[in-house]
Amino acid sequence: MNEYSAHTDRLYEDPDIASFYDIDNAWSADLDCCRSLAAGTASLLDLGCGTGRFAAELARRSDCAVYGVDPAAAMLDIARHRPGGDRVTWVQGDGRGVRLGRRFDLVVMTGHAFQVFLTQADRQAALRTIATHLEPEGRFIFDSRNPAVAEWREWTPEQSGRRIEHPRFGAVEAWNDVSHDPETAVVTYGTHYRVSADGRMLSSHSRIAFASRSELERLLDEAGLEVEDWYGDWERRPCTPTSPDFIPLGRLRRSS
């Protein structure tokens, strides 16, 4: 679970809790896919960049002009201090309204960051942000979990319990808990860390929404975006009714 939040959320805003982010979330197929898409591009915007692992790695290994946007100061502080971080333009901003005054060859939003936009109006605003920042031949990609799969059902203390070794806190017991509002399709999940040495508790509660594919298709069209491919996961498998994710890869809609 790797989301940035358009709303205040201690998971990203509290420096102590934010320090668990990279430890608790490994580099995965989403970043590998985006790295492949970024090959040869001159500019990239990472919306909801979090601790900046992808943005900094890309900037460190290429001549691409990389921007990373996130609303959480604690996450951006980590991003600035990682290798390659000095080569990225970091911007603290909300994906619904940030305007950078330039366009990009590729706009990415990974880690299910899109799901922090809890209403259709929020999601529409985020897609318009993507459209505003795309070069005429630029491309975008983001992911959102398939609500039919109901992955959130697995985010219980029994199924999510894990042990983490933190460089500052030492051994830590971690788990999640979750609740679901069927009327709004909003899931609230807690993230809890208990430091073994002294019993200290670090906890946060986050809210994310699960949009249907039909809603995403409509909002993308309204934002002036067209989809070239729908993937069902970051391995680029076809999107089916039982795929874990909806991942649109596309560009600005061409004039007829």
PEHUJO-V251908 format. One record per run of one state. SS is the DSSP state (alpha for helix, beta for strand, coil for the rest). FROM is the first residue (numbers start at 1). TO is the last residue. If there is no record, write none. Layout:
# PEHUJO-V251908
SS&FROM&TO / SS&FROM&TO
This chain:
# PEHUJO-V251908
coil&1&9 / alpha&10&13 / coil&14&14 / alpha&15&18 / coil&19&20 / alpha&21&24 / coil&25&28 / alpha&29&38 / coil&39&42 / beta&43&47 / coil&48&52 / alpha&53&61 / coil&62&64 / beta&65&70 / coil&71&72 / alpha&73&80 / coil&81&84 / alpha&85&87 / beta&88&92 / coil&93&103 / beta&104&109 / coil&110&112 / alpha&113&116 / coil&117&119 / alpha&120&132 / coil&133&133 / beta&134&142 / coil&143&143 / beta&144&145 / coil&146&146 / alpha&147&149 / coil&150&150 / alpha&151&154 / coil&155&156 / alpha&157&160 / coil&161&161 / beta&162&166 / coil&167&169 / beta&170&181 / coil&182&185 / beta&186&195 / coil&196&200 / beta&201&209 / coil&210&212 / alpha&213&222 / coil&223&224 / beta&225&231 / coil&232&237 / beta&238&238 / coil&239&244 / beta&245&252 / coil&253&256
